[in-house]
Amino acid sequence: MKFDYDNVINGKIIIEELEVQSFEMNLYLVKLKIDGSSGMLYQNKALKRFHSAEQIRDEFKSVHVVKAWMVHESPYDEMIGNPPKSSTSMTLPFSMT
């Protein structure tokens, strides 16, 4: 499912879950769960990109978010010649304030 940025930000929507997906080079994407449906956040038919955690907090300050966390994917072990891990992601709580 795709969620439209303008509808989410300007609507009276309760976000059950907000997952910040953190990638290298200050790239963040947002996955939402609203009314039991999960999907990525889009704007103008493209994934909505954020460049900092603070930008996400600022843009969602008027929206009620029940639960939020950040998932960070790290390719560093493979980059330095170590064998790949079965899971290279780390999940952390994400404060919306």
KAGI-V248795 format. One record per helix or strand. SS is the DSSP state (a for helix, b for strand). FROM is the first residue (numbers start at 1). TO is the last residue. If there is no record, write none. Layout:
BEGIN
<<SS & FROM & TO> <SS & FROM & TO>>
END
This chain:
BEGIN
<<b & 2 & 4> <a & 5 & 10> <b & 14 & 23> <b & 27 & 34> <b & 37 & 43> <b & 46 & 47> <b & 50 & 50> <a & 53 & 59> <b & 64 & 73> <a & 76 & 79> <b & 89 & 93>>
END
